């Protein structure tokens, strides 16, 4: 979302937003001479709140709600999104107190717009109102652009948000980026909605684990856990995603179930009470065993988290873990993989041949060759499963 601030040295209202690489800023308007710091900061706060509730329409679309029936969450979300149509009018013609009463809207987007409008009305600065209205119009346009899967310019701030749904356009773009670099290029974090990027990354993790499992002689869902013995990896979440897909879930289903669960936790909810009770029972049994063995309890091993993801940034957290999982697959692949003959059958290593020396290459050349081979096989596996992605 866009955050608004007051630049006291220039006496200007500033708007800033995240681009995935860092924040960028733009001057919205020069503030009237003599305007109090209190009034300026109050306007900035009201505008930040308006941006927050408007971007929530992007992160929590009505289409992702469980029901669209009257009185449902889906209907409430649609009412918020429909309120975009009255935002600009509310800035210039807000609800004002009358006979000691003030009409307030239960629709957060509409009410936030009226609060900005009342702040502007109290200032009585026509030029400031015009500039703020232009900026808010640009903000609404950026949200609408992001909803269409185009995260260019101001809509790029969506890369720092977590959405309850994933745009097919964005998933396809993320898939193309991962095809070019299965380890995940920087543009995956700066040009793609993280939920969509995580869906594509889950698809590529599944392909990488499937390829590596053939060499390691392990179930695909255990590959990242095994790779953790080579290099410390955040293996819990990638393993959970692989297990969900092994049980028949698509990459989208596996990823979005975890993201939506984390978003509920972020809002103070317990997404699955029965599962929490099971974790508490397991933790109590573990504590009892530690006491019986006279061992020091380790709270970090109890597994009592409500979600494996960071509730403050669940989609980005998941994306990072999935890409680490792909790297983990490569670590095992480099350990187990051998060159293949013309029929595709792995060739046996000659007795005593190990590591980089088996092909007479130095370590860097050997790793480059293994990485190219890994990428080629993973691309082939990902292409064979592409129907599950979209």
C-alpha positions in Angstrom: 0.0 0.0 0.0 1.0 3.7 -0.3 2.1 5.5 2.8 1.8 9.2 3.0 4.1 11.5 5.0 4.9 15.1 5.5 8.3 16.5 4.4 8.7 19.4 6.8 11.8 20.8 5.1 9.9 21.2 1.8 6.4 21.7 3.5 5.1 19.0 1.1 2.9 15.9 1.2 4.8 12.8 0.1 3.5 9.4 -1.1 5.8 6.3 -1.0 5.4 2.6 -1.7 7.4 -0.6 -1.9 8.8 -1.7 -5.2 10.2 -5.1 -4.1 13.7 -3.6 -4.2 13.0 -0.7 -1.9 10.6 2.2 -1.4 10.1 4.9 -4.0 8.5 8.3 -3.3 6.7 11.1 -5.1 5.5 14.6 -4.1 1.7 14.7 -4.0 1.3 18.4 -3.2 2.9 21.4 -1.6 1.1 22.2 1.7 -0.5 25.6 2.3 1.7 28.1 4.1 0.8 28.2 7.8 -0.8 24.8 7.8 -0.3 23.2 11.3 1.9 20.1 11.6 -1.1 18.4 13.3 -3.4 19.0 10.4 -0.8 17.9 7.9 0.0 14.7 9.7 -3.8 13.9 10.2 -4.3 14.3 6.4 -1.3 11.9 5.8 -2.7 9.4 8.2 -6.2 9.5 6.6 -4.7 9.0 3.1 -2.6 6.1 4.3 -5.7 4.5 5.8 -7.6 5.0 2.6 -4.8 3.3 0.6 -4.7 0.4 3.1 -8.4 -0.4 2.8 -8.4 0.0 -1.0 -5.5 -2.4 -1.4 -7.3 -4.8 0.9 -9.8 -5.2 -1.9 -6.9 -6.5 -4.0 -5.4 -8.8 -1.4 -8.9 -10.1 -0.3 -11.0 -10.2 -3.5 -14.6 -11.3 -3.3 -13.8 -14.2 -5.6 -11.6 -15.8 -2.9 -14.4 -15.7 -0.3 -16.2 -19.0 0.5 -19.6 -17.6 -0.3 -21.2 -14.8 -2.3 -24.6 -15.2 -0.7 -26.4 -12.2 0.9 -24.8 -11.3 4.2 -21.7 -13.4 3.4 -18.1 -12.4 3.5 -18.0 -12.4 -0.3 -20.9 -9.9 -0.5 -19.2 -7.6 2.0 -15.9 -7.7 0.0 -17.8 -6.9 -3.2 -19.4 -3.9 -1.5 -15.9 -2.7 -0.5 -14.7 -3.0 -4.1 -17.8 -1.4 -5.5 -17.1 1.6 -3.3 -14.2 2.6 -5.5 -16.8 4.3 -7.7 -17.6 6.9 -4.9 -14.1 7.5 -3.5 -13.2 10.6 -5.6 -16.6 12.2 -5.0 -16.2 11.7 -1.3 -12.9 13.5 -1.4 -14.6 16.7 -2.7 -18.1 16.3 -1.2 -17.7 14.4 2.1 -20.3 13.7 4.7 -20.2 16.6 7.1 -21.7 17.0 10.6 -25.4 18.2 10.5 -27.4 19.1 13.6 -24.9 17.4 15.8 -24.9 14.2 13.8 -22.5 12.7 11.3 -23.5 10.0 8.8 -20.9 7.2 8.7 -20.7 4.3 6.2 -20.2 0.7 7.3 -18.2 0.2 4.0 -14.6 0.9 5.1 -13.4 2.1 1.7 -16.3 4.7 1.5 -15.8 5.9 5.1 -12.0 6.2 4.7 -12.6 8.4 1.6 -15.1 10.6 3.5 -12.5 11.0 6.3 -9.9 12.3 3.8 -12.6 14.5 2.4 -13.5 16.0 5.8 -9.8 16.6 6.5 -9.5 18.5 3.1 -12.7 20.4 3.7 -11.4 21.6 7.1 -8.3 23.0 5.4 -10.2 24.8 2.7 -7.3 24.6 0.3 -8.6 24.0 -3.2 -5.3 23.3 -4.9 -4.4 20.8 -2.2 -7.7 19.0 -2.7 -7.2 18.9 -6.4 -3.7 17.4 -6.1 -4.8 14.8 -3.5 -7.7 13.8 -5.7 -5.4 13.3 -8.6 -3.1 11.1 -6.5 -5.9 9.0 -5.1 -7.2 8.5 -8.6 -3.7 7.2 -9.6 -3.8 4.9 -6.6 -7.2 3.4 -7.5 -6.0 2.9 -11.1 -2.9 1.1 -9.8 -5.1 -1.3 -7.9 -7.3 -2.0 -10.9 -4.2 -2.5 -13.0 -2.8 -5.0 -10.4 -6.1 -6.9 -10.5 -5.5 -7.4 -14.2 -2.1 -8.9 -13.5 0.0 -5.9 -14.7 2.3 -4.8 -11.9 4.1 -2.0 -13.8 4.7 1.5 -12.4 2.6 2.3 -9.2 0.9 -1.1 -9.3 4.3 -2.6 -8.6 3.7 -2.2 -4.9 1.6 -5.4 -5.1 4.8 -7.4 -5.1 5.1 -6.6 -1.3 1.5 -7.8 -0.6 -0.1 -11.2 0.0 -3.2 -12.0 -2.0 -5.8 -14.6 -1.3 -5.9 -15.5 -5.0 -3.3 -15.8 -7.8 -3.8 -14.2 -11.2 -3.4 -16.8 -14.0 -1.5 -14.1 -16.0 1.0 -13.6 -13.2 1.4 -17.4 -12.6 2.2 -17.8 -16.3 4.7 -14.9 -16.2 6.3 -16.5 -13.0 6.5 -19.8 -14.8 8.4 -18.3 -17.7 10.9 -16.6 -15.3 11.5 -19.9 -13.5 11.9 -21.7 -16.8 14.8 -19.3 -17.6 16.2 -19.7 -14.1 14.8 -22.5 -11.9 16.6 -21.1 -8.9 14.5 -18.0 -9.1 15.7 -14.7 -10.6 15.4 -11.4 -8.8 12.6 -10.3 -11.1 10.4 -12.9 -9.4 10.4 -10.6 -6.4 10.1 -7.3 -8.2 7.7 -7.9 -11.0 5.4 -10.7 -9.9 2.7 -10.9 -7.2 4.3 -13.2 -4.5 1.2 -15.5 -4.3 1.3 -16.1 -8.0 5.1 -16.6 -7.9 4.7 -19.1 -5.1 2.2 -21.1 -7.2 4.7 -21.3 -10.0 7.6 -22.1 -7.6 5.6 -25.0 -6.1 5.2 -26.4 -9.6 8.9 -26.2 -10.2 9.8 -27.6 -6.8 7.6 -30.6 -7.5 9.4 -31.1 -10.8 12.8 -30.7 -9.1 11.9 -33.1 -6.3 10.6 -35.7 -8.8 13.8 -35.5 -10.9 16.1 -35.7 -7.8 14.0 -38.5 -6.2 14.9 -40.8 -9.1 18.6 -40.5 -8.3 18.4 -40.4 -4.5 16.0 -43.4 -4.2 13.7 -41.4 -1.9 10.1 -40.2 -2.1 9.9 -36.8 -3.7 8.3 -35.4 -0.5 11.4 -36.3 1.5 14.0 -34.7 -0.8 14.2 -31.3 0.9 14.4 -32.9 4.3 17.3 -35.0 3.1 19.0 -32.0 1.5 18.9 -30.3 4.9 21.5 -32.8 6.1 23.9 -31.3 3.5 23.1 -27.6 4.0 20.7 -26.0 6.5 17.4 -25.3 4.7 13.9 -24.1 5.7 12.6 -27.6 4.9 9.3 -27.6 6.7 7.2 -25.6 4.3 8.6 -27.0 1.1 8.0 -30.5 2.4 4.5 -29.7 3.4 3.8 -28.4 -0.1 5.3 -31.5 -1.7 3.2 -33.7 0.6 0.0 -31.8 -0.4 0.8 -32.2 -4.1 1.7 -35.9 -3.6 -1.8 -36.3 -2.2 -3.3 -34.8 -5.3 -3.4 -31.1 -4.7 -2.5 -28.8 -7.6 0.3 -26.2 -7.0 -2.4 -23.5 -6.7 -4.4 -25.5 -4.1 -1.3 -26.4 -2.0 0.0 -22.8 -2.0 -3.3 -20.9 -1.5 -4.4 -23.1 1.4 -1.3 -22.2 3.3 -1.4 -18.5 2.4 -5.1 -18.2 3.3 -4.5 -20.0 6.6 -1.6 -17.6 7.4 -3.8 -14.5 6.5 -6.4 -15.7 9.0 -3.7 -16.1 11.7 -2.6 -12.5 10.9 -6.1 -11.3 11.7 -6.1 -13.1 15.0 -8.1 -16.2 14.0 -7.3 -19.8 14.7 -7.7 -21.4 11.2 -8.0 -25.1 12.4 -8.8 -25.7 16.0 -8.8 -29.5 15.7 -5.3 -29.3 14.3 -4.1 -27.0 17.0 -5.4 -29.4 19.6 -3.5 -32.3 18.0 -0.3 -30.2 18.1 -0.8 -29.3 21.8 -1.4 -33.0 22.6 1.8 -33.9 20.7 3.7 -31.2 22.5 2.5 -32.4 25.9 3.6 -35.9 25.1 7.0 -34.7 24.0 7.4 -32.6 27.2 6.4 -35.6 29.3 9.0 -37.8 27.5 11.7 -35.1 28.1 10.9 -35.0 31.8 11.0 -38.8 32.0 14.4 -38.8 30.3 15.5 -35.8 32.5 16.2 -33.7 29.5 16.0 -30.0 29.2 12.7 -29.0 27.3 13.3 -27.3 23.9 10.4 -25.0 23.2 11.5 -24.5 19.6 10.9 -28.2 18.9 7.3 -28.3 20.2 5.7 -27.3 16.8 3.0 -25.1 18.3 2.9 -22.4 15.6 -0.5 -21.7 14.2 1.0 -21.4 10.7 4.4 -22.4 9.2 4.5 -19.1 7.4 5.3 -15.6 8.7 1.8 -14.0 9.1 3.2 -10.6 8.4 4.4 -11.6 4.9 3.1 -15.1 4.2 3.3 -15.2 0.4 6.9 -13.8 0.3 7.9 -16.1 3.1 6.5 -19.1 1.3 8.1 -18.1 -2.0 11.5 -17.8 -0.4 11.2 -21.2 1.2 10.0 -22.9 -2.0 13.0 -21.5 -3.9 15.3 -22.8 -1.1 13.6 -26.1 -1.6 14.5 -26.1 -5.3 18.1 -25.4 -4.3 17.9 -28.3 -1.9 16.9 -30.6 -4.7 20.0 -29.5 -6.6 22.2 -30.2 -3.6 21.0 -33.8 -3.6 21.1 -34.0 -7.4 24.7 -33.0 -7.4 25.4 -35.7 -4.8 23.6 -38.5 -6.6 23.3 -37.7 -10.3 25.5 -39.3 -12.9 25.8 -38.7 -16.6 23.2 -40.5 -18.8 23.9 -42.5 -21.9 22.0 -42.1 -25.2 19.0 -44.1 -23.9 18.6 -41.9 -20.8 19.9 -44.7 -18.4 22.2 -43.4 -15.7 25.7 -44.6 -16.2 27.5 -46.2 -13.3 30.5 -44.4 -11.8 33.7 -46.2 -12.1 35.1 -47.6 -8.9 36.8 -45.0 -6.8 35.5 -42.1 -8.9 33.8 -39.4 -6.8 32.8 -35.8 -7.1 34.3 -33.3 -9.5 37.2 -35.6 -10.5 35.0 -38.2 -12.1 34.9 -36.3 -15.4 38.3 -34.7 -15.2 36.9 -31.2 -14.5 37.7 -28.7 -11.8 35.1 -28.0 -9.2 33.6 -24.9 -10.9 33.3 -26.6 -14.3 31.8 -29.7 -12.7 29.2 -27.6 -10.8 28.3 -25.7 -14.0 27.8 -29.0 -15.9 25.7 -30.5 -13.1 23.6 -27.4 -12.8 23.0 -27.3 -16.6 22.0 -31.0 -16.5 19.7 -30.4 -13.4 18.0 -27.5 -15.1 17.5 -29.5 -18.3 15.8 -32.4 -16.5 13.7 -30.1 -14.3 12.5 -28.1 -17.3 11.4 -31.4 -18.9 9.6 -32.5 -15.8 7.9 -29.1 -15.3 6.8 -29.1 -19.0 5.3 -32.6 -18.6 3.2 -31.4 -15.7 2.2 -28.0 -17.0 -1.5 -28.9 -17.3 -1.6 -28.9 -13.4 -0.2 -25.4 -13.2 -2.9 -23.3 -15.0 
